[in-house]
Amino acid sequence: MSNKKKSKSYETLGVPSEEISNISSIERIKTKRKTAINMVDLVSGILKQDITALSRAITLIESRNPKHLQQANTIINNCLPHANKSIRIGITGVPGVGKSTFIEVFGKYLTSVGKRVAVLAIDPSSSITKGSILGDKTRMEDLVKDQNAFIRPSASGENLGGVARKTRESVILCEAAGFDVIIIETVGVGQSETTVHSMVDFFLLLKLAGAGDDLQGIKRGIIEMADAIAINKADGDNYKSAKLAQVEFNRALHLYPKKPSNWQPKVSICSAINNTGIEAIWAQILAYWEITSKNNYFNAKRIEQNKNWLIQTIEGQLKANFFNKTQVKKELENQLELIENNKTSPFTAADYLLSLKF
């Protein structure tokens, strides 16, 4: 149907003229999305800071379809020379510590001082339904409207620690798209802290005062990974307890061996709700960057990250290739049934599946 005929049909339905143009635009976008993906245009769009191209590229690299792997590699390889120009910040903390609110306020501060900010937020997936709320765009209402910010919520899936598959590649694409600061938010459970720590330059731990979390944080050893600790929600009646927690955490930090970066982690207090203490945290990050750049730790850590990414990418690809084999899928069902009927052990079944010849 021609555009004129479509417009007439919309008019007969009582659709206002200004809405008709919007509908036509939506239909053009839908038609465009159905066309084959042009790798050259997609990479060109990313380098021109086109958010639509960036979003499509990240969707492509997150795809589990084996047909998309080569396309994803092409995009990453073409974007890589334009990457590595940002500072990567990992932010973690237990659920309820106020990560989303903090990241929104922190992101707004950064854009106000001329930075472009990308937030890769990892939403926990249900182990039962495999679904995910992906609610960070809802929780960060102000930041999502900021033209200098990009928020990409991703389902954690079945990955260890709740870190979305292909998060590392998403970092490269965001850097190629000109973002100065990349923030990776963890789900704050399990081993997510360890995994995110391995892919960022600066690791910020958010804590709460008076929530029975102080000793737990020290016991878990999470402080050993942190480059800074921020006691959030330091406002109202919580302010006094936040100051006390700051003293306790400062004492704890001095019990740990000196970091190879020669950086002494700092403890600060902040209130994301009241927008206080945010500027001081960014000042700490800049101070860390200056020190580690001068002593070459920053670059050495990036190189080590790339080596880890190589090993983990190989492990992930081997796993995907193995479970995508038709014979493995068939035999896996048989072995699961044997386990269910107590006719074999998980270890024997694993040995059998790994011994299959392809």
Buried (B, 14 or more C-beta within 10 A) or exposed (E): EEEEEBBEEBEEEEBEEEEBEEEBEEEEEEEEEEEEEEBEEBBEBBBEBBBEBBBBBBEBBBBEEEEBBEBBEBBBEBBBEBBBEBBBBBBBBBEEBBBBBBBBBBBBBBBEEEBBBBBBBBBBBEEEEEEBEBEBBEBBEEBBEBEBBBBBBBBBBEBEBBBBBBBBBBBBBBBBBBBBBBBBBBBBBBBBBBBBBBBBBBBBBBBBBBBEBBEEBBEEEBBBBBBBBBBBBBBEEBBEBBEBBBEBBEEBBEEBEEBEBEBEBBBBBBBBBBEBBBEBBBEBBEEBBEBBEEEEBBEEBEEEBEEEBEEBEEEEEEEEEBEEBEEBEEBBEEBEEBBEEEEBEEEEBEEBBEEEEE
